[in-house]
């Protein structure tokens, strides 16, 4: 077969895997009163993406959130119809977000895993849009911020690995079908069928791959999300050899040996390697660019641990969070720790930095000066006596940092009776994505959940 004919055949297979026109035998749209809903104005959207969400009728009070991503040329609604995640959501009571990519590359609209902006936490493009979608699900549907997961096929599988690298404090695990390692693409032109990532020549060392992940979020010291990797042995569009490159990347990130701790065949033609509990690799014998096939989504959900809880028979209606009331819990002038209710960790200036613009984080409480905050009579939270807790912006996701004290309202904070600490300028609250050491603090719409609750605990004078 001539090269251009092979590309045309690969293109047809690629679009089928995208979920746009794919119909898997035995799968139908879930029978439920719940339906796929498009959401507009879900927050910061530098990728210009579309968002659809599926919220099952029966779910826990704080359901898990799964972000399920299509392949190039596909769409969120197409992946909803052509995959099993919504029917599993009905069974286990989790929310599914279906983003639609709008960036042109390769075979049409694909998730941006190539731009410089997309390769660092908070840098912009599609990753920030997806983060906003998760924020929306948390706020509007009481989604559990400690149970957020990523999965996807082809371009969506690539973005799955990408999001785990860029937002390790947000995503607790991922399942990547026919993806590539993080930072495999240098630019949009490297997307299939061209470029060194997918032309069969990509071969970096585990250390090189791991360093790329660590560079996406410098200074992050929290846990890294486990990952499940799937690839067909006959896949030539996104070469099967990239499964091993992904294994090398993620085992290095987790500090694991390249030698699997176990191998087995859980189903015919499914060859699985396990590396501790953090990395699983499935080689699907004889499969081309056509995953996930029937039953694989359930295995991914099991890997996430979402099959272990049966949702209740009814869901109480959501209630509005209490209106914050400015009531300081510690008298002005007292040195205090700011302790997160959810994490029991303290708001901390990394490495005791005194540099303007240093973002604050959660860290184990240690009574050191970089965790000693003084709430003043003009509503500032001072550290080191001359630096103040400072909001770098007013939007959801805005960084919270230290900066030389001044009199502007972005450095003024209300310490509220419901445990939230809200910024006077924006009205938004201190918010922690994660409970881990190194989780950065941001601003977000006040909702009163425990990741926004902090107490000022007086330090001994």
Secondary structure as the mmCIF struct_conf table of DSSP 4:
data_model
#
loop_
_struct_conf.conf_type_id
_struct_conf.id
_struct_conf.beg_label_comp_id
_struct_conf.beg_label_asym_id
_struct_conf.beg_label_seq_id
_struct_conf.end_label_comp_id
_struct_conf.end_label_asym_id
_struct_conf.end_label_seq_id
HELX_RH_AL_P HELX_RH_AL_P1 UNK A 3 UNK A 17
TURN_TY1_P TURN_TY1_P1 UNK A 18 UNK A 19
BEND BEND1 UNK A 20 UNK A 21
TURN_TY1_P TURN_TY1_P2 UNK A 25 UNK A 26
BEND BEND2 UNK A 32 UNK A 33
STRN STRN1 UNK A 36 UNK A 39
BEND BEND3 UNK A 43 UNK A 43
TURN_TY1_P TURN_TY1_P3 UNK A 46 UNK A 47
STRN STRN2 UNK A 50 UNK A 54
BEND BEND4 UNK A 57 UNK A 58
TURN_TY1_P TURN_TY1_P4 UNK A 61 UNK A 62
STRN STRN3 UNK A 65 UNK A 69
TURN_TY1_P TURN_TY1_P5 UNK A 72 UNK A 73
HELX_RH_AL_P HELX_RH_AL_P2 UNK A 76 UNK A 82
BEND BEND5 UNK A 83 UNK A 84
HELX_RH_AL_P HELX_RH_AL_P3 UNK A 85 UNK A 92
STRN STRN4 UNK A 95 UNK A 100
STRN STRN5 UNK A 103 UNK A 105
TURN_TY1_P TURN_TY1_P6 UNK A 106 UNK A 107
STRN STRN6 UNK A 108 UNK A 110
BEND BEND6 UNK A 114 UNK A 115
TURN_TY1_P TURN_TY1_P7 UNK A 116 UNK A 116
HELX_RH_3T_P HELX_RH_3T_P1 UNK A 117 UNK A 119
BEND BEND7 UNK A 120 UNK A 120
TURN_TY1_P TURN_TY1_P8 UNK A 121 UNK A 122
HELX_RH_AL_P HELX_RH_AL_P4 UNK A 125 UNK A 141
TURN_TY1_P TURN_TY1_P9 UNK A 145 UNK A 146
STRN STRN7 UNK A 148 UNK A 153
TURN_TY1_P TURN_TY1_P10 UNK A 154 UNK A 154
HELX_RH_AL_P HELX_RH_AL_P5 UNK A 155 UNK A 166
TURN_TY1_P TURN_TY1_P11 UNK A 168 UNK A 170
BEND BEND8 UNK A 172 UNK A 172
STRN STRN8 UNK A 173 UNK A 177
BEND BEND9 UNK A 178 UNK A 178
TURN_TY1_P TURN_TY1_P12 UNK A 182 UNK A 183
BEND BEND10 UNK A 186 UNK A 187
HELX_RH_3T_P HELX_RH_3T_P2 UNK A 188 UNK A 190
BEND BEND11 UNK A 191 UNK A 191
TURN_TY1_P TURN_TY1_P13 UNK A 192 UNK A 193
BEND BEND12 UNK A 194 UNK A 195
TURN_TY1_P TURN_TY1_P14 UNK A 196 UNK A 198
BEND BEND13 UNK A 199 UNK A 200
HELX_RH_AL_P HELX_RH_AL_P6 UNK A 206 UNK A 216
TURN_TY1_P TURN_TY1_P15 UNK A 217 UNK A 219
BEND BEND14 UNK A 222 UNK A 222
HELX_LH_PP_P HELX_LH_PP_P1 UNK A 223 UNK A 225
STRN STRN9 UNK A 226 UNK A 232
TURN_TY1_P TURN_TY1_P16 UNK A 233 UNK A 234
TURN_TY1_P TURN_TY1_P17 UNK A 236 UNK A 240
HELX_RH_AL_P HELX_RH_AL_P7 UNK A 241 UNK A 253
TURN_TY1_P TURN_TY1_P18 UNK A 254 UNK A 255
BEND BEND15 UNK A 258 UNK A 259
BEND BEND16 UNK A 261 UNK A 261
STRN STRN10 UNK A 262 UNK A 267
TURN_TY1_P TURN_TY1_P19 UNK A 268 UNK A 269
STRN STRN11 UNK A 270 UNK A 275
TURN_TY1_P TURN_TY1_P20 UNK A 276 UNK A 278
STRN STRN12 UNK A 279 UNK A 284
TURN_TY1_P TURN_TY1_P21 UNK A 285 UNK A 286
BEND BEND17 UNK A 289 UNK A 289
BEND BEND18 UNK A 292 UNK A 292
TURN_TY1_P TURN_TY1_P22 UNK A 294 UNK A 295
HELX_RH_AL_P HELX_RH_AL_P8 UNK A 296 UNK A 304
TURN_TY1_P TURN_TY1_P23 UNK A 305 UNK A 307
BEND BEND19 UNK A 308 UNK A 308
HELX_LH_PP_P HELX_LH_PP_P2 UNK A 310 UNK A 312
BEND BEND20 UNK A 313 UNK A 313
HELX_LH_PP_P HELX_LH_PP_P3 UNK A 316 UNK A 318
HELX_LH_PP_P HELX_LH_PP_P4 UNK A 320 UNK A 324
STRN STRN13 UNK A 326 UNK A 326
BEND BEND21 UNK A 329 UNK A 330
TURN_TY1_P TURN_TY1_P24 UNK A 332 UNK A 333
STRN STRN14 UNK A 335 UNK A 340
TURN_TY1_P TURN_TY1_P25 UNK A 341 UNK A 343
STRN STRN15 UNK A 346 UNK A 349
HELX_RH_3T_P HELX_RH_3T_P3 UNK A 350 UNK A 352
TURN_TY1_P TURN_TY1_P26 UNK A 356 UNK A 357
HELX_LH_PP_P HELX_LH_PP_P5 UNK A 358 UNK A 358
STRN STRN16 UNK A 359 UNK A 359
STRN STRN17 UNK A 360 UNK A 363
HELX_RH_3T_P HELX_RH_3T_P4 UNK A 369 UNK A 371
STRN STRN18 UNK A 373 UNK A 375
TURN_TY1_P TURN_TY1_P27 UNK A 377 UNK A 378
BEND BEND22 UNK A 379 UNK A 379
STRN STRN19 UNK A 381 UNK A 383
TURN_TY1_P TURN_TY1_P28 UNK A 384 UNK A 386
STRN STRN20 UNK A 387 UNK A 391
BEND BEND23 UNK A 392 UNK A 392
BEND BEND24 UNK A 394 UNK A 395
TURN_TY1_P TURN_TY1_P29 UNK A 396 UNK A 397
STRN STRN21 UNK A 399 UNK A 399
STRN STRN22 UNK A 400 UNK A 404
BEND BEND25 UNK A 407 UNK A 408
HELX_RH_3T_P HELX_RH_3T_P5 UNK A 409 UNK A 411
STRN STRN23 UNK A 413 UNK A 415
STRN STRN24 UNK A 416 UNK A 416
TURN_TY1_P TURN_TY1_P30 UNK A 417 UNK A 418
BEND BEND26 UNK A 419 UNK A 419
STRN STRN25 UNK A 421 UNK A 423
TURN_TY1_P TURN_TY1_P31 UNK A 424 UNK A 426
STRN STRN26 UNK A 429 UNK A 432
BEND BEND27 UNK A 433 UNK A 433
BEND BEND28 UNK A 435 UNK A 436
TURN_TY1_P TURN_TY1_P32 UNK A 437 UNK A 438
HELX_LH_PP_P HELX_LH_PP_P6 UNK A 439 UNK A 439
STRN STRN27 UNK A 440 UNK A 440
STRN STRN28 UNK A 441 UNK A 444
HELX_RH_3T_P HELX_RH_3T_P6 UNK A 450 UNK A 452
STRN STRN29 UNK A 454 UNK A 458
HELX_LH_PP_P HELX_LH_PP_P7 UNK A 459 UNK A 460
#
